[in-house]
Amino acid sequence: MDKGLLIVVSGPSGAGKGTVMNKLIAGGDYALSVSATTRSPREGEQDGINYFFKTREEFEKMIADNEFLEYAEFCGNYYGTPLSYVNQKLDEGKNVILEIEVKGAFQVKEKCPEAVLIFLAPPSMKELEERLVGRGTESPEVIAERLARAMEELDLIDDYDYVVINDDVDEAVADIRSIVKAEQRRAARNIGINKKIKGVD
């Protein structure tokens, strides 16, 4: 069985990452990485499904033991991507998607140069603002903060391997699938295939 690809998807809040990820995962050949966190479970959340819930001591031991692909502290809680879970899914032949912010994406690329970094962008800042306002869940101040953050994140697109514009969800999903298929065909990822084709050990 071929090993899966590690795919990192980042993008501004409101770019539609969650919707795109859900459509990709529905196909069955992708697995969304499960993060570890020190925050308390919310109602309905299950350990190992939504998050791996850890105590602060457990999480810090994992940091010390270099067990994370990336981690960060946010609002007093740690969040991180456990290396063992990701490797397990990759070995099962699944393409593992990490939906993380830009700082974490570059941490992953440093540890796993073979990872594919994809930036999911809105078609325009105007469209992004309309989406954020349309949610009806955040104050004008929070929306302004998210838009300012989006401007900063967009400046980092050049450091990603690919950019996908999410103007239409189905097209964005198809674009990501095309990127993954092309990456799987890279000669550098298929070392020794010439011997397999020739029938030579």
N, C-alpha and C positions, 0 to 999 in steps of 0.2 A: 504494500500500500504506500502511495506517495504521501510525503509529509505535507501538511497544510501550510498555508501562508499566514504570516502575521501582518494584519492590516490595521493601521492606526487611522481613525477618522476624527478630525477636529473641525471646528467651525463655530461661528458666533451663535450665541443664544438666539433662537428664532430662525436659524438656517434650515431647520427641519431634520436634524440628525436622528432623532428618535423615530420618526415616521419612516425614514429611509432604512434605518437599521432593522426595524420590525419586518419590513418587506423582504430584506435580504435574508433574514433568519428563517422566514416562513418557507424558503426554498429547501431547507434541510441540510445544505452543505456548508453552512456558516454557523459559527458559535460565537455568541456575544460573551466576552470575558466577564467573569464575576469578580467584582472588587471586594477587598477587605475594608472594614471600617471600624472605628471605635465608637461611633454613635449608636444610640439605642435603636432597636428595631421599631419601625412604625407599625401600626395596625395592619395585619395581613401579610407582612413581610416574613419570609422564611429564610433561615440560615442555609447558605449554600445555593439558594435560588436567586434571591435578590442581592444579597451580600453575604460575605463571610464575616459574621459579627465577632469582634475580638475585644478583649480588655486592652487598656492602654499598655499594660505590662507585656501582654502577648504580642501586641503590634510592635512595640519597641524592641523586643527580642528578635522578631522577624527582620526588622531593619538591621540590627546588629549582625544577624546571620546572613545578610545579603539575599533575602528571600523575595525581594520585590523587583519587578521590572521598573516600576516608577512608584513614587508615593509623594504625598503632599499633606500639609496640615491646613485645614480650612474651618474657620469658625470654631476653633477649639477641639476639632476632631481630626483624626488621621483618616486618609483614604489612600488605598494603594492597590496595585495589580500584582497578585501572587504569581511568581514565576512557575511554580509547580503545576498550577491549574492550567496555565497557558500551554506549557510543554505537553501536558497530558492530552489536551485537545488537538494540538498540532500533530502529535504522534498518532492520533486516531484518524488523521487525514482531513480534519476539519480546518477550514480557513477561519482563523480566530480574529474577531474584530474588537479592537479597543476603542471605545468612544471616550476620548480624553482631551483635556485642554492642551494648548500649544506647549506649555512648559513640560508637561508629562510626555508629550509626543517626542520631544527632542531627547529626553532621558531614555526613552525606549530605543530610539535610533542609535544612541551612543552604545547601549548594551547589546542591541541586536541590529547590526548594520543591514541585515537582509530584510528587515521590516519595510513594508510599503506604506509611506505616509500620504494620505489623501486629505485635502482641505475641501470641505463642503461649504460653498459660499452662496449667499443669496444673489439674485440677479442684480440688485441695486440696494443702496442704503435706504432709499425711499420704501422699497418693498419690505425690507427688514423692519423698518419702523412700523409699517402698517400691520405686519404680522404680530409684532410685540404688543401693539395697542389693541389689536383684535382679540388677543387672549383674554383681555379684561381682568387679569389677575395681579397686575403690578401697578404701582403708583407711577406718575410721570417722572418722579425723581429716579426711581429704579430703572425705568426705561431709558432715561438719559444716560445713566451709568452703563447700561448694557450696550448702548449705541457707541459710547466713547470707547468701551473695551473692544467692540467689534472693529472700530477703526484701527486700533493697535494690532489686533490679530491679523487683519487683512494685510498689514505691512510685512507679515512673516510668510506669506504665501510662497515667495520665491525659495524658501527653505524646505518646501514640501516636494515630493516626487510628482504629484498630480494635483490638479484642481478640478472639481466638478461643480458646475453651477446648478443649483437646485431651483430651477424655474418650474419644472414638472417632475413630480416624485418618481413616476415610472421611468422617465428618461434618465434621471439621476441614478436610479438603481441599475438600469441597463448599462450606464457609463461605468459604474463601479465594477460590475460583472465583467465588462470588456477589459478593464484595467487588470483585474485579477487573472483573467484568462491569458492576456499577453505576458504578464509577469511569470506565470507558470510555464510559458513556452521559452523564456529566456534561456539561452544556451548555458549560461553560468549556473542556472538552477538544474540543469540536466546533464551534469558531468557523467561521462561513461555511457551515454545513450548510444553513441556510435557502436560500442561493443555489443550492446543489446540488439541493435538493428542488424549487425553482422552475424549475430549468433555466436559471438566469441565470449568466453568467460573473462 
